[in-house]
Amino acid sequence: AGAKVRDGRDPATGITVLSLYGRTRQPTADMLREVDVLVSDIHDIGARFYTSISTVGLCMQAAAASGKPFVVLDRPNPLGGDYVAGFTLEPARTSFVGQYPMPIVHGLTVGELAGMIKGEGWLTGLDTLDLKVVALHGWQRAMRWPATRLPWVATSPNIPTFESALVYPGIGVVGETLVNEGRGTATPFSLVGAPWLDAATLVAHLNAQRLPGVHFEAVRYTPRSIPNVAATPRFL
């Protein structure tokens, strides 16, 4: 999270790889000079504060500015298309981590989101964008990821499983406070802890809320440094 990714070269093909998570977050005109079409094949997890979908919007702007078509290879929303929850982003809080005025759990596929970004004018300069979406086949809005029967490929280092994606929208918010949210463990976003925290009291309070489908337990754990995943987790 937040680590800079350098440009590189694909060892199998020798193709140059230009990072959009390092010195620049948006393709430059020079990057796109010899590009015929810009294709987005990014797997989102259905949460507003996930930088992959911010990158999609920034690429849409770059494609429009360079007069290049932009194609989205659509993918299922792992949390399903019927699940929408959480408060809407306040404009003053817009950032690379949260770029669009939508709920925390948005219920959109990446292709649908791209259409909304353009259609609702959430980003500037997209009026002339040639946007195409390669549609999904066989996915229905009520389907969460396990129903697709597709293997889960980690969408980022700390989202190694569907279960981590499922709890991320809630625990990701908690992680902005002075706690560890499971980074530095084998189950990120499934744990919340801190040296100052009274686990028994917190667990009793949370379980008393009777949240549907959720049960809390007190555990003791120590975050550790995991290279390329969580090098410096909180309370290491």
C-alpha positions in Angstrom: 0.0 0.0 0.0 1.5 3.3 -1.1 4.8 1.7 -2.2 6.2 3.0 -5.5 6.3 0.6 -8.4 9.1 1.2 -10.9 9.0 0.9 -14.7 10.4 -2.4 -15.9 10.6 -5.0 -18.6 8.5 -8.2 -18.9 11.1 -11.1 -18.6 9.1 -13.4 -20.9 8.5 -11.1 -23.8 10.9 -8.2 -23.3 8.0 -5.7 -23.5 8.5 -2.5 -21.6 6.2 -2.1 -18.6 5.4 1.5 -17.6 4.2 1.9 -14.0 1.2 4.0 -13.1 1.9 3.6 -9.4 5.2 5.3 -9.1 6.4 8.6 -10.5 3.2 9.1 -12.5 -0.3 7.9 -11.9 -1.6 8.8 -15.3 -0.3 7.8 -18.8 1.6 10.7 -20.4 1.2 11.8 -24.0 4.7 10.3 -24.6 3.6 7.0 -23.2 0.6 6.9 -25.5 2.3 8.2 -28.7 2.7 4.8 -30.3 -0.5 3.3 -28.7 -3.4 2.5 -31.0 -5.9 1.7 -28.3 -5.7 1.8 -24.5 -7.2 -1.3 -22.9 -8.1 -1.7 -19.2 -8.1 -5.2 -17.8 -8.2 -4.4 -14.1 -9.9 -6.6 -11.4 -11.8 -4.3 -8.9 -13.1 -5.5 -5.6 -16.3 -3.4 -5.4 -15.1 -0.8 -2.8 -14.8 2.9 -3.5 -11.4 3.3 -1.8 -9.5 1.0 -4.1 -6.9 2.8 -6.2 -7.3 0.5 -9.2 -10.6 2.2 -10.2 -8.9 5.6 -9.7 -6.3 4.5 -12.2 -9.1 3.5 -14.7 -10.5 7.1 -14.6 -7.1 8.7 -15.0 -6.4 6.4 -18.0 -9.7 7.4 -19.5 -8.7 11.1 -19.2 -5.3 10.4 -20.8 -6.9 8.4 -23.7 -9.4 11.2 -24.3 -6.6 13.9 -24.3 -4.6 11.8 -26.8 -7.5 10.9 -29.0 -7.1 7.2 -28.3 -10.0 4.7 -27.9 -10.4 3.3 -24.5 -11.6 -0.3 -24.1 -12.7 -1.9 -20.7 -12.6 -5.7 -20.5 -15.4 -6.0 -18.0 -15.1 -8.3 -14.9 -17.5 -9.5 -12.2 -17.9 -7.4 -9.1 -16.7 -9.8 -6.4 -19.2 -8.4 -3.9 -22.1 -8.7 -6.3 -24.1 -6.1 -8.2 -27.0 -5.9 -5.7 -24.9 -5.0 -2.7 -24.6 -1.2 -2.2 -23.7 0.2 1.2 -22.0 3.0 3.1 -21.9 6.7 2.9 -21.1 8.7 -0.2 -17.8 10.4 -0.6 -17.8 14.1 0.3 -16.2 16.2 -2.5 -13.7 17.8 -0.2 -12.3 14.3 0.6 -11.6 13.4 -3.0 -8.2 11.8 -3.5 -6.4 9.0 -5.4 -7.7 6.7 -2.7 -11.3 7.8 -3.2 -12.0 9.6 -6.5 -15.7 9.3 -7.2 -18.9 10.4 -5.4 -20.4 7.0 -4.7 -21.0 4.8 -1.7 -18.3 2.7 -0.1 -19.7 -0.5 -1.7 -20.8 0.6 -5.1 -22.3 -2.5 -6.7 -20.8 -1.8 -10.2 -18.6 -3.7 -12.6 -15.6 -1.9 -13.9 -17.3 -1.4 -17.2 -20.4 0.0 -15.6 -18.2 2.3 -13.5 -16.3 3.6 -16.6 -19.7 4.4 -18.1 -20.7 6.3 -15.0 -17.4 8.2 -14.8 -18.0 9.5 -18.3 -21.8 9.8 -18.3 -22.0 11.6 -14.9 -19.0 13.8 -15.6 -17.2 12.6 -12.5 -13.9 13.5 -14.2 -13.2 16.3 -16.7 -12.2 16.0 -20.4 -14.2 12.9 -21.2 -16.8 14.3 -23.5 -15.0 13.1 -26.6 -13.7 9.8 -25.2 -14.3 6.8 -27.5 -15.3 4.4 -24.7 -16.1 0.7 -25.4 -16.9 -2.0 -22.9 -16.4 -5.7 -23.7 -19.4 -7.1 -21.8 -19.5 -10.0 -19.3 -21.2 -13.2 -20.1 -22.9 -15.5 -17.6 -22.6 -13.1 -14.6 -25.7 -12.0 -12.8 -26.0 -9.2 -10.3 -26.9 -11.4 -7.4 -23.6 -13.4 -7.8 -20.8 -13.0 -5.4 -17.4 -14.3 -6.4 -17.8 -17.9 -5.1 -20.8 -18.3 -7.3 -18.7 -17.6 -10.4 -16.6 -20.7 -9.7 -13.6 -18.9 -10.9 -10.2 -19.0 -9.1 -9.4 -16.0 -7.0 -6.2 -14.2 -8.0 -4.9 -11.7 -5.5 -6.0 -8.2 -6.7 -3.3 -6.6 -4.5 -0.9 -7.9 -1.9 -3.3 -7.5 1.0 -6.3 -8.9 -0.8 -5.2 -12.5 -1.2 -8.7 -14.1 -0.9 -12.3 -13.3 -1.6 -12.9 -13.2 2.2 -10.4 -10.4 2.5 -12.2 -8.5 -0.2 -15.6 -9.1 1.5 -14.5 -7.6 4.8 -12.3 -4.8 3.3 -15.0 -2.2 2.9 -15.7 -2.2 6.6 -12.3 -2.9 8.1 -10.6 -0.6 5.6 -12.4 2.3 7.3 -11.4 1.1 10.8 -7.8 0.9 9.6 -7.7 4.7 9.3 -7.7 4.8 13.1 -4.8 4.0 15.4 -5.2 0.2 15.1 -3.6 -2.6 13.0 -6.2 -4.0 10.5 -4.5 -7.4 10.0 -1.7 -6.2 7.7 1.4 -8.2 8.5 -0.6 -11.4 9.1 -1.9 -14.2 6.9 -5.4 -12.8 7.1 -5.3 -9.1 6.3 -8.6 -7.1 7.1 -9.9 -10.0 9.2 -8.2 -8.8 12.3 -8.2 -5.5 14.3 -5.9 -4.9 17.2 -3.7 -2.6 19.1 -1.6 -2.8 22.3 -3.9 -0.4 24.0 -7.1 -2.2 23.0 -9.3 -4.0 25.6 -10.2 -7.0 23.4 -12.8 -8.6 25.7 -14.7 -5.3 26.1 -14.7 -4.5 22.4 -15.8 -8.0 21.4 -18.7 -7.9 23.9 -19.8 -4.5 22.6 -19.6 -5.5 18.9 -21.4 -8.8 19.4 -24.1 -7.0 21.3 -24.9 -5.1 18.1 -26.1 -8.4 16.6 -24.8 -7.5 13.1 -26.3 -10.0 10.6 -23.8 -12.7 9.6 -21.0 -11.4 11.8 -19.4 -12.8 14.9 -16.4 -11.3 16.8 -13.8 -13.2 18.8 -10.9 -12.0 21.0 -7.5 -13.2 19.7 -3.9 -12.2 20.3 -1.5 -11.7 17.4 1.7 -9.9 16.5 2.1 -8.2 13.0 5.3 -9.0 11.2 7.1 -7.6 8.3 6.1 -9.4 5.0 8.3 -8.2 2.1 6.3 -6.9 -0.9 3.0 -7.2 1.1 3.3 -5.3 4.4 6.9 -4.2 5.0 6.0 -1.9 7.9 2.6 -2.8 9.3 1.3 -0.8 12.3 2.5 -2.0 15.7 5.2 -4.2 14.1 
